[in-house]
Amino acid sequence: MGPMLSARLQTIYNFLLPGTEVWDVCCDHGYLGQAALQAKTFSHVHFVDRVSNIMDRLRSEILEPECTNFYAIDARALQEKLYGTVSIAGVGGNQISKIIESWQQQNILHAQRVILAPQSHLGLVKNCLASADYQPHSQTMVQERGRIRHILVYDRSRPYSVNDENTAGGR
């Protein structure tokens, strides 16, 4: 049996697109990614967190290494192209906006869906995808430990194409 998801993580999980890759960014304990792996309805799960102890623990616990990647780096330094569904939760809005900005500058954000759950600076997060090829899909609020947590879901407004790679930095 997998980890019990909090109401916030369960809501995020419900927005993941089946059949796609899942990027669990700033994954902390990796509960979201682990739940996605156990569901076996996602093609691949990527765990990203800058704390190497977390990545080492996840690497040793996860039994499906062929379906996973682990990145023990600051998410801003990620070099891989991101496809499928990307989730960034559990960090402040300032950090989320810096991560998204870095990915946009490197032209690596090509996900069909981006799910953001900031702990603070909601307005900053709402603006960080405004210039990208994403449209708001929904905004949900979840009560967790006496606080209201916002979950913002964005869908790519147009399909990714190879031409997008030729426009890096052109925005």
Residue, then its C-alpha position, 0 to 999 in steps of 0.5 A: m500500500g502506498p503513502m496516504l496522500s493529504a487532501r492537497l496532494q490528493t487534489i493535485y494527483n486527481f489533476l495529473l494526466p493519465g498516460t503521461e510522464v509525471w514530474d514531482v518537482c520539489c517532491d519532499h517525501g515523494y508521496l505524489g510521485q509514489a502514488a503515481l507509480q503505484a497507480k501504473t497509469f502514468s508512463h514515467v515518474h521523475f522525482v526532483d528535489r535539491v536535498s540529496n538525502i531525499m533522493d537517496r531514500l526514494r531511490s532505495e525504496i522505489l521498486e520500479p527503477e525502469c519507470t523513474n528518474f531521480y534528480a538531486i538538484d535545484a529544480r532551476a538547474l534541471q536540464e531535461k525537457l519536461y513533458g506530460t504533467v509537472s507538479i510543483a508543490g510545498v514551496g513558496g510562490n517566489q521559488i515556484s516563479k524562479i523555477i518556471e522562469s528558469w525553465q522558460q529561459q532554457n526552453i525546457l517546459h513543454a508539459q501538457r499540464v502544469i500544477l502549482a500549489p504555492q505556500s505563499h505569493l499566489g499572485l506572483v505564481k499566477n503571473c509566472l505562466a502568463s507569458a508562456d503557452y499556458q491557459p488557466h484550467s482551474q483553481t482549487m482551494v483545499q483546507e490543510r492543517g487549518r490553512i487554505r491552500h490554493i492549487l492552480v492548474y494550467d494546460r498548454s494552450r497549443p500543442y508542443s511542436v519541434n518549432d518551439e525548440n527553434t524559438a528558445g529565448g524568443r519570448 
